[in-house]
Amino acid sequence: DPGHGGRDPGAVGIGGLREKDITTPVSRRIQASLNARGINAVLTRSDDRELDLQPRVNIAERSNADIFVSIHSNAISLSRPDVRRARFYVLVNTSMPAVLVETGFVTGREDAARFRNPQEVNTIADGITSGILQYLNVQ
Ligand code: ZN
């Protein structure tokens, strides 16, 4: 579940770094890696489109997903407490085990630099893939 998308950029960090521009490629790489191992990984969105929270839950339910993994990037911000609450919606409303992964902080200098490096983004995605494979016990 790539967080945000479309008109919803998610958190905006250093140099205008947008959360949705991290969650989308990370999620796509995770899907590709899992599919390559014969695991049917379904994305709630595969391109840059806005998607409400309930439709994300619906996709997971319709897919009979074994697990739900929501991909986000964090921000240090006291001005958006509603986002912190809203993002847990998908965790509470899915019937399968669900986890929300914060890949780092778009407002963090080190993390922001990492997010701008495609190689580093791949490393983040591969780490999450590894965790999923361990959880599914297929490594
Ligand atoms: Zn988010």
Residues whose N, C-alpha, C, O or C-beta is under 5 A from the ligand:
A	BS01	ZN	G3 G10 H72 S73
